[in-house]
């Protein structure tokens, strides 16, 4: 299976989870690094983004494993973008 087929097979909801956690991780890390330092800010940003994704899933009636995976990947991407 080609990579393009895999990417186009991902639902829009998963992309929203990924991008939302990416933005949360980057923003929190950027703001917190002013107070705590770069590495601690990155860790806190990643943690807050994953926690937000998990909290959103717990609020929903149905916990979707795919959404949680997208949340974690997005948080990791946002953290890496911040560290770059």
DSSP file (Angstrom, degrees, kcal/mol; ACC not computed):
  #  RESIDUE AA STRUCTURE BP1 BP2  ACC     N-H-->O    O-->H-N    N-H-->O    O-->H-N    TCO  KAPPA ALPHA  PHI   PSI    X-CA   Y-CA   Z-CA
    1    1 A X              0   0    0      0, 0.0     2,-0.1     0, 0.0     5,-0.0   0.000 360.0 360.0 360.0 132.5    0.0    0.0    0.0
    2    2 A X     >  -     0   0    0      1,-0.1     4,-1.6     4,-0.0     3,-0.2  -0.374 360.0-120.1 -74.5 154.5    1.4    3.4   -1.0
    3    3 A X  H  > S+     0   0    0      1,-0.2     4,-2.5     2,-0.2     5,-0.2   0.839 112.9  58.6 -63.3 -34.2    1.9    6.1    1.6
    4    4 A X  H  > S+     0   0    0      1,-0.2     4,-2.4     2,-0.2    -1,-0.2   0.899 104.3  50.7 -63.6 -40.0   -0.5    8.4   -0.2
    5    5 A X  H  > S+     0   0    0     -3,-0.2     4,-0.9     1,-0.2    -1,-0.2   0.883 111.0  48.9 -65.1 -38.0   -3.3    5.8    0.2
    6    6 A X  H  < S+     0   0    0     -4,-1.6     4,-0.3     2,-0.2     3,-0.3   0.919 112.4  47.3 -67.0 -43.3   -2.6    5.5    3.9
    7    7 A X  H >< S+     0   0    0     -4,-2.5     3,-1.4     1,-0.2    -2,-0.2   0.916 111.6  49.3 -66.8 -42.8   -2.7    9.3    4.4
    8    8 A X  H 3< S+     0   0    0     -4,-2.4    -1,-0.2     1,-0.3    -2,-0.2   0.699 103.1  63.9 -70.8 -16.7   -5.8    9.8    2.5
    9    9 A X  T 3< S+     0   0    0     -4,-0.9     2,-0.4    -3,-0.3    -1,-0.3   0.553  78.9 101.7 -81.6  -7.9   -7.5    7.0    4.4
   10   10 A X  S <  S-     0   0    0     -3,-1.4     5,-0.0    -4,-0.3    -3,-0.0  -0.633  77.4-120.8 -80.3 131.3   -7.2    9.0    7.7
   11   11 A X     >  -     0   0    0     -2,-0.4     4,-1.4     1,-0.1     3,-0.5  -0.244  17.2-114.1 -71.6 159.8  -10.5   10.6    8.7
   12   12 A X  H  > S+     0   0    0      1,-0.2     4,-2.0     2,-0.2     5,-0.1   0.818 114.1  61.3 -61.6 -33.3  -10.9   14.3    9.2
   13   13 A X  H  > S+     0   0    0      1,-0.2     4,-2.1     2,-0.2    -1,-0.2   0.876 102.0  51.6 -63.5 -37.8  -11.5   13.9   12.9
   14   14 A X  H  > S+     0   0    0     -3,-0.5     4,-2.5     1,-0.2    -1,-0.2   0.884 108.1  52.1 -66.7 -38.1   -8.1   12.3   13.4
   15   15 A X  H  X S+     0   0    0     -4,-1.4     4,-2.8     2,-0.2     5,-0.2   0.890 108.0  51.8 -64.3 -38.9   -6.4   15.3   11.6
   16   16 A X  H  X S+     0   0    0     -4,-2.0     4,-2.6     2,-0.2     5,-0.2   0.921 110.8  47.7 -64.2 -43.2   -8.3   17.7   13.9
   17   17 A X  H  X S+     0   0    0     -4,-2.1     4,-2.3     2,-0.2     5,-0.3   0.935 113.7  48.2 -60.9 -46.7   -7.0   15.8   16.9
   18   18 A X  H  X S+     0   0    0     -4,-2.5     4,-1.8     1,-0.2    -2,-0.2   0.939 115.8  42.3 -60.5 -49.6   -3.5   15.8   15.6
   19   19 A X  H  X S+     0   0    0     -4,-2.8     4,-2.4     2,-0.2    -1,-0.2   0.879 112.7  52.9 -69.1 -38.1   -3.4   19.5   14.7
   20   20 A X  H  X S+     0   0    0     -4,-2.6     4,-2.5    -5,-0.2    -1,-0.2   0.936 112.7  43.9 -63.3 -46.1   -5.1   20.6   17.9
   21   21 A X  H  X S+     0   0    0     -4,-2.3     4,-2.6    -5,-0.2     5,-0.2   0.835 111.2  55.8 -68.8 -31.4   -2.6   18.7   20.1
   22   22 A X  H  X S+     0   0    0     -4,-1.8     4,-2.2    -5,-0.3    -2,-0.2   0.938 111.1  43.1 -63.2 -47.2    0.2   20.0   17.9
   23   23 A X  H  X S+     0   0    0     -4,-2.4     4,-2.6     2,-0.2     5,-0.3   0.903 114.3  50.8 -66.3 -41.9   -0.8   23.6   18.5
   24   24 A X  H  X S+     0   0    0     -4,-2.5     4,-2.7    -5,-0.2     5,-0.3   0.943 111.9  46.9 -62.0 -47.7   -1.5   23.1   22.2
   25   25 A X  H  X S+     0   0    0     -4,-2.6     4,-2.3     1,-0.2     5,-0.2   0.926 115.4  45.3 -61.2 -46.0    2.0   21.5   22.7
   26   26 A X  H  X S+     0   0    0     -4,-2.2     4,-2.3    -5,-0.2    -1,-0.2   0.921 116.1  45.6 -65.0 -44.3    3.8   24.2   20.8
   27   27 A X  H  X S+     0   0    0     -4,-2.6     4,-2.5     2,-0.2     5,-0.2   0.936 115.2  44.9 -67.0 -47.7    1.9   27.0   22.5
   28   28 A X  H  X S+     0   0    0     -4,-2.7     4,-3.0    -5,-0.3     5,-0.3   0.915 114.4  49.9 -64.0 -42.1    2.2   25.8   26.0
   29   29 A X  H  X S+     0   0    0     -4,-2.3     4,-1.9    -5,-0.3    -1,-0.2   0.908 111.4  49.3 -62.6 -41.3    5.9   24.9   25.5
   30   30 A X  H  X S+     0   0    0     -4,-2.3     4,-0.6    -5,-0.2    -2,-0.2   0.929 116.7  40.7 -64.0 -45.4    6.6   28.4   24.1
   31   31 A X  H >X S+     0   0    0     -4,-2.5     3,-0.6     1,-0.2     4,-0.5   0.897 117.4  47.1 -71.1 -40.3    4.8   30.1   27.0
   32   32 A X  H >X>S+     0   0    0     -4,-3.0     4,-3.1    -5,-0.2     3,-0.7   0.781  99.8  67.3 -74.9 -25.5    6.1   27.9   29.7
   33   33 A X  H 3X5S+     0   0    0     -4,-1.9     4,-0.7    -5,-0.3    -1,-0.2   0.764  91.8  63.3 -66.8 -22.7    9.7   28.0   28.5
   34   34 A X  H <<5S+     0   0    0     -3,-0.6    -1,-0.3    -4,-0.6    -2,-0.2   0.875 117.8  26.3 -65.1 -36.6    9.8   31.7   29.4
   35   35 A X  H <<5S+     0   0    0     -3,-0.7    -2,-0.2    -4,-0.5    -1,-0.1   0.899 135.4  26.2 -92.2 -49.5    9.3   30.7   33.1
   36   36 A X  H  <5S-     0   0    0     -4,-3.1    -3,-0.2     1,-0.3     4,-0.2   0.716 109.0 -99.6 -94.8 -24.4   10.7   27.2   33.4
   37   37 A X     X< -     0   0    0     -4,-0.7     4,-2.2    -5,-0.5    -1,-0.3  -0.401  40.5 -74.4 113.4 162.2   13.3   26.9   30.7
   38   38 A X  H  > S+     0   0    0      2,-0.2     4,-1.9     1,-0.2    -1,-0.1   0.915 124.0  41.1 -64.0 -50.3   13.3   25.3   27.3
   39   39 A X  H  > S+     0   0    0      2,-0.2     4,-2.1     1,-0.2    -1,-0.2   0.915 117.9  45.8 -70.8 -42.3   13.4   21.6   28.1
   40   40 A X  H  > S+     0   0    0      1,-0.2     4,-2.6     2,-0.2     5,-0.2   0.900 112.0  53.2 -65.9 -39.7   11.0   21.7   31.0
   41   41 A X  H  X S+     0   0    0     -4,-2.2     4,-2.4     1,-0.2    -2,-0.2   0.886 108.3  50.6 -60.6 -39.2    8.7   23.9   28.9
   42   42 A X  H  X S+     0   0    0     -4,-1.9     4,-2.3     2,-0.2    -2,-0.2   0.919 111.5  47.4 -65.1 -43.8    8.8   21.3   26.1
   43   43 A X  H  X S+     0   0    0     -4,-2.1     4,-2.4     2,-0.2    -2,-0.2   0.921 113.9  46.9 -63.8 -44.2    7.9   18.4   28.5
   44   44 A X  H  X S+     0   0    0     -4,-2.6     4,-2.8     2,-0.2     5,-0.2   0.899 110.9  52.8 -66.0 -39.9    5.1   20.4   30.1
   45   45 A X  H  X S+     0   0    0     -4,-2.4     4,-2.0    -5,-0.2    -2,-0.2   0.917 111.2  46.1 -60.5 -44.4    3.7   21.3   26.7
   46   46 A X  H  X S+     0   0    0     -4,-2.3     4,-2.3     2,-0.2     5,-0.2   0.926 113.7  48.9 -64.1 -45.1    3.7   17.7   25.5
   47   47 A X  H  X S+     0   0    0     -4,-2.4     4,-2.7     1,-0.2    -2,-0.2   0.920 111.1  49.2 -61.7 -44.9    2.1   16.6   28.8
   48   48 A X  H  X S+     0   0    0     -4,-2.8     4,-2.4     1,-0.2    -1,-0.2   0.896 110.9  50.6 -63.6 -40.5   -0.7   19.3   28.6
   49   49 A X  H  X S+     0   0    0     -4,-2.0     4,-2.0    -5,-0.2    -1,-0.2   0.925 113.2  44.3 -65.0 -44.4   -1.5   18.4   25.0
   50   50 A X  H  X S+     0   0    0     -4,-2.3     4,-2.7     2,-0.2     5,-0.2   0.915 113.2  51.9 -65.8 -41.5   -1.8   14.7   25.7
   51   51 A X  H  X S+     0   0    0     -4,-2.7     4,-2.7    -5,-0.2    -2,-0.2   0.887 108.7  51.0 -62.1 -38.6   -3.8   15.4   28.8
   52   52 A X  H  X S+     0   0    0     -4,-2.4     4,-2.2     2,-0.2    -1,-0.2   0.909 111.1  48.2 -64.8 -41.4   -6.2   17.7   26.8
   53   53 A X  H  X S+     0   0    0     -4,-2.0     4,-1.9     2,-0.2    -2,-0.2   0.914 113.4  46.5 -64.7 -43.0   -6.7   14.9   24.3
   54   54 A X  H  X S+     0   0    0     -4,-2.7     4,-2.4     2,-0.2    -2,-0.2   0.914 111.7  51.7 -65.6 -42.5   -7.4   12.3   26.9
   55   55 A X  H  X S+     0   0    0     -4,-2.7     4,-1.9     1,-0.2    -2,-0.2   0.896 108.5  51.6 -61.4 -39.8   -9.8   14.7   28.8
   56   56 A X  H  X S+     0   0    0     -4,-2.2     4,-1.6     1,-0.2    -1,-0.2   0.904 110.8  48.2 -63.7 -40.4  -11.6   15.3   25.5
   57   57 A X  H  < S+     0   0    0     -4,-1.9    -2,-0.2     1,-0.2    -1,-0.2   0.877 110.1  51.4 -68.2 -36.8  -12.0   11.5   25.0
   58   58 A X  H  < S+     0   0    0     -4,-2.4    -1,-0.2     1,-0.2    -2,-0.2   0.827 106.7  54.4 -69.9 -30.6  -13.2   11.0   28.5
   59   59 A X  H  < S+     0   0    0     -4,-1.9    -1,-0.2    -5,-0.2    -2,-0.2   0.874  98.8  77.5 -68.5 -37.1  -15.8   13.7   28.1
   60   60 A X  S  < S-     0   0    0     -4,-1.6     3,-0.1    -5,-0.2    -3,-0.0  -0.302  88.5-125.9 -67.1 157.9  -17.1   11.8   25.0
   61   61 A X  S    S+     0   0    0      1,-0.2     2,-0.5     2,-0.0    -1,-0.1   0.761  97.0  49.2 -74.5 -24.9  -19.2    8.8   25.5
   62   62 A X  S    S-     0   0    0      2,-0.0     2,-0.6    -5,-0.0    -1,-0.2  -0.965  75.1-146.3-124.1 120.5  -17.0    6.7   23.3
   63   63 A X        -     0   0    0     -2,-0.5     2,-0.6    -3,-0.1     3,-0.1  -0.754  16.9-155.8 -85.9 120.1  -13.2    6.6   23.7
   64   64 A X     >  -     0   0    0     -2,-0.6     4,-1.8     1,-0.1     3,-0.2  -0.864  11.2-155.1-102.1 120.8  -11.6    6.1   20.3
   65   65 A X  H  > S+     0   0    0     -2,-0.6     4,-2.2     1,-0.2     5,-0.2   0.862  96.0  56.5 -61.5 -36.7   -8.1    4.6   20.3
   66   66 A X  H  > S+     0   0    0      1,-0.2     4,-2.3     2,-0.2    -1,-0.2   0.872 104.9  51.4 -63.6 -38.1   -7.4    6.3   16.9
   67   67 A X  H  > S+     0   0    0     -3,-0.2     4,-2.3     2,-0.2    -1,-0.2   0.899 109.4  50.1 -65.8 -40.0   -8.1    9.7   18.4
   68   68 A X  H  X S+     0   0    0     -4,-1.8     4,-2.3     2,-0.2    -2,-0.2   0.893 110.0  50.2 -65.6 -39.2   -5.8    9.0   21.3
   69   69 A X  H  X S+     0   0    0     -4,-2.2     4,-2.5     1,-0.2     5,-0.2   0.920 110.8  49.2 -64.1 -43.0   -3.0    8.0   18.9
   70   70 A X  H  X S+     0   0    0     -4,-2.3     4,-2.5     1,-0.2    -2,-0.2   0.879 109.7  53.1 -63.4 -37.4   -3.5   11.1   16.9
   71   71 A X  H  X S+     0   0    0     -4,-2.3     4,-2.4     2,-0.2    -2,-0.2   0.932 111.1  45.2 -62.0 -46.5   -3.4   13.2   20.1
   72   72 A X  H  X S+     0   0    0     -4,-2.3     4,-2.4     2,-0.2    -2,-0.2   0.909 114.1  48.4 -66.5 -42.5   -0.1   11.7   21.1
   73   73 A X  H  X S+     0   0    0     -4,-2.5     4,-2.5     2,-0.2    -1,-0.2   0.921 112.9  48.6 -64.0 -43.4    1.5   12.0   17.6
   74   74 A X  H  X S+     0   0    0     -4,-2.5     4,-2.6     2,-0.2    -2,-0.2   0.901 111.0  50.0 -63.2 -41.3    0.3   15.7   17.4
   75   75 A X  H  X S+     0   0    0     -4,-2.4     4,-2.0     2,-0.2    -1,-0.2   0.911 111.8  48.5 -63.8 -41.9    1.7   16.4   20.9
   76   76 A X  H  X S+     0   0    0     -4,-2.4     4,-2.4     2,-0.2    -2,-0.2   0.905 111.8  49.4 -64.5 -41.2    5.0   14.9   19.9
   77   77 A X  H  X S+     0   0    0     -4,-2.5     4,-2.7     2,-0.2    -2,-0.2   0.926 110.7  49.3 -64.7 -44.4    5.1   16.8   16.7
   78   78 A X  H  X S+     0   0    0     -4,-2.6     4,-1.9     1,-0.2    -1,-0.2   0.877 111.6  49.9 -61.9 -37.5    4.3   20.1   18.4
   79   79 A X  H  X S+     0   0    0     -4,-2.0     4,-2.2     2,-0.2    -2,-0.2   0.912 111.2  48.1 -67.1 -43.4    7.1   19.4   21.0
   80   80 A X  H  X S+     0   0    0     -4,-2.4     4,-1.8     2,-0.2    -2,-0.2   0.914 110.0  52.4 -64.2 -42.3    9.6   18.7   18.3
   81   81 A X  H  < S+     0   0    0     -4,-2.7    -1,-0.2     1,-0.2    -2,-0.2   0.906 110.2  49.4 -59.2 -41.1    8.7   21.8   16.4
   82   82 A X  H  < S+     0   0    0     -4,-1.9    -1,-0.2     1,-0.2    -2,-0.2   0.916 110.5  49.3 -64.1 -42.9    9.2   23.8   19.5
   83   83 A X  H  <        0   0    0     -4,-2.2    -1,-0.2     1,-0.3    -2,-0.2   0.763 360.0 360.0 -71.2 -24.2   12.6   22.3   20.2
   84   84 A X     <        0   0    0     -4,-1.8    -1,-0.3    -5,-0.2    -2,-0.2   0.493 360.0 360.0 -73.7 360.0   13.8   22.9   16.6
